[in-house]
Amino acid sequence: MVTRTLVVPAAELSERFSRSSGPGGQGVNTADSRVELSFDLASSPAVPEHLRARMLARLDNRLVDGVLTIAASEHRTQLKNRQAARERLVRLLRDAAAPPPPKRRPTKPTKGSQERRIAEKKRRAQTKQGRTGRWD
């Protein structure tokens, strides 16, 4: 479950396994512990239409033909890498589906802050003006 309105069924995920680099001892060259998790975001019936456009736009640089692929190889076991990839997928989809932040309401500086700024500028000008003295 990604959000209340978005649940990705396991049938829509495809996993590929390959050999991982890094630590692993004797089994590093034989165990396929690296996981590539793919999810077809563009044509998935699980994604509601009102979220699909927003998610496609936000994940545009991570998609290849509308498919989101996540690789996980940080753990030594395939099971942990599968869990890590699914957690990362959920986090990515949740962030992409989040509503945009509210627009900033432009505000003016307060009258008091404007007056303080001008007064400080005048004080600074007086200080600098006092430094310009003629030395005979």
C-alpha positions in Angstrom: 0.0 0.0 0.0 1.5 3.3 -1.1 -1.3 5.7 -0.2 -5.0 5.3 0.7 -5.9 5.6 -3.0 -2.9 3.8 -4.5 -2.2 0.1 -3.9 0.2 -1.6 -6.2 -0.6 -5.3 -6.6 2.4 -7.7 -6.5 1.4 -9.0 -9.9 2.3 -5.7 -11.5 5.8 -5.8 -10.2 8.5 -7.6 -12.1 11.8 -8.7 -10.5 15.1 -9.6 -12.1 18.0 -11.0 -10.2 21.7 -10.8 -10.9 25.0 -11.1 -9.2 25.9 -8.3 -6.9 29.2 -6.6 -6.3 30.7 -6.1 -2.9 31.0 -8.3 0.2 29.7 -11.9 0.1 32.5 -14.3 0.8 32.5 -17.6 -1.0 29.0 -17.1 -2.4 29.6 -13.7 -4.0 30.1 -15.2 -7.5 27.3 -17.7 -7.3 24.4 -16.1 -5.5 22.1 -13.8 -7.5 21.4 -11.3 -4.6 21.1 -8.1 -6.6 17.4 -7.2 -7.3 16.0 -5.0 -10.1 12.4 -4.2 -9.4 10.3 -2.8 -12.3 6.9 -1.2 -12.2 5.1 0.1 -15.3 3.7 3.3 -14.0 2.4 4.6 -17.4 0.1 1.7 -18.1 -0.7 0.4 -14.6 -4.5 0.1 -13.9 -3.7 0.4 -10.2 -2.7 4.1 -10.5 -5.7 6.5 -10.6 -5.8 8.9 -13.5 -5.6 12.0 -11.3 -2.3 10.8 -9.8 -0.8 9.3 -13.0 0.0 12.6 -14.7 1.6 14.1 -11.5 3.6 11.0 -10.9 4.8 10.7 -14.5 5.9 14.3 -14.4 7.7 14.0 -11.1 9.5 10.8 -11.9 10.2 11.8 -15.5 14.0 11.5 -15.2 13.8 8.0 -13.6 11.4 6.5 -16.1 12.3 4.5 -19.2 9.3 4.2 -21.5 7.0 4.7 -18.5 8.7 2.0 -16.5 10.2 2.7 -13.1 13.2 0.5 -12.3 14.9 0.3 -8.9 18.0 -1.7 -8.2 19.0 -2.9 -4.7 22.2 -4.6 -3.9 23.2 -3.2 -0.5 22.5 -6.4 1.4 24.1 -9.8 1.1 20.9 -11.8 0.8 18.3 -11.7 -2.0 15.4 -11.5 0.4 16.7 -8.4 2.1 17.4 -6.8 -1.2 13.9 -7.5 -2.4 12.5 -5.9 0.7 14.8 -2.9 0.3 13.7 -2.5 -3.3 10.0 -2.6 -2.5 10.5 -0.1 0.4 12.3 2.2 -2.0 9.6 1.9 -4.6 6.9 2.7 -2.0 8.8 5.8 -0.8 9.4 7.0 -4.4 5.7 6.5 -5.4 4.5 8.1 -2.2 6.7 11.2 -2.7 5.6 11.4 -6.4 1.9 11.1 -5.5 2.1 13.8 -2.7 0.0 16.9 -3.5 2.0 20.0 -4.5 2.8 22.4 -1.7 0.5 25.4 -1.3 1.4 28.6 -3.2 3.3 31.2 -1.3 1.2 34.3 -0.5 3.3 37.3 -1.3 3.6 39.7 1.7 5.0 43.2 2.1 7.6 44.2 4.7 5.9 45.8 7.7 6.0 49.6 8.1 8.2 49.2 11.3 10.7 46.9 9.5 11.0 49.4 6.7 11.6 52.3 9.1 14.2 50.3 11.0 16.0 49.5 7.8 16.1 53.1 6.7 17.2 54.3 10.2 20.0 51.7 10.2 21.1 52.9 6.7 21.2 56.5 7.9 23.3 55.5 11.0 25.7 53.6 8.8 26.0 56.5 6.4 26.8 58.9 9.4 29.5 56.5 10.6 31.1 56.4 7.2 30.8 60.1 6.6 32.6 60.7 9.9 35.6 58.8 8.5 36.2 61.2 5.6 38.3 63.8 7.3 41.1 65.8 5.9 44.5 65.2 7.3 46.7 68.3 6.9 
